[in-house]
């Protein structure tokens, strides 16, 4: 965070590895940052990329578990909805958990908002997409 060169290298690396995941990553970053603006959060934290960071991870996480492979542009409409909603949720979680963790424990929540937002999406979509089939053999 707050390092343009490392962010650029990660973005280029993602586009080289998979343009699909790279677009989902940028989508998550955009919606995570947009959520920060919508919630009128700290401008310094927004400028440092604090709220876009977990959105980035949500974008890659949801697209990875969408069962489309690394070239699943046909699934893009479903993925866009999930990434947009969950990236904004991760921003709200970052702000809320950040206040709790920093004030009470003196530490950052790190990637907990990403994990929670992605788990909520995967558990909510498990009936539609069969992420976690429970038939006595799995889970």
LINDA-V282395 format. One line per field, one symbol per residue. phi: phi as a letter, one per 20 degrees, with the letter a starting at -180 (. if undefined). burial: 1 if it has 24 or more other ideal C-beta (glycine too) atoms within 12 Angstrom, else 0. A space follows every 10 residues. Layout:
# LINDA-V282395
phi=???
burial=???
This chain:
# LINDA-V282395
phi=.lcfffffff fffffffagf ffffffffff fffggfffel egfffffenf effffgffgf ffffeeldme cdffeggffg ffffffffff ffffffffff fffedmcefl dgffffffff ffffefffdm fcfdcnddm
burial=1000000001 1001000001 1111111111 1111110000 1000110011 1111111111 1111110000 0100100111 0111111111 1111101100 0000000010 1011011110 1100100000 100000000
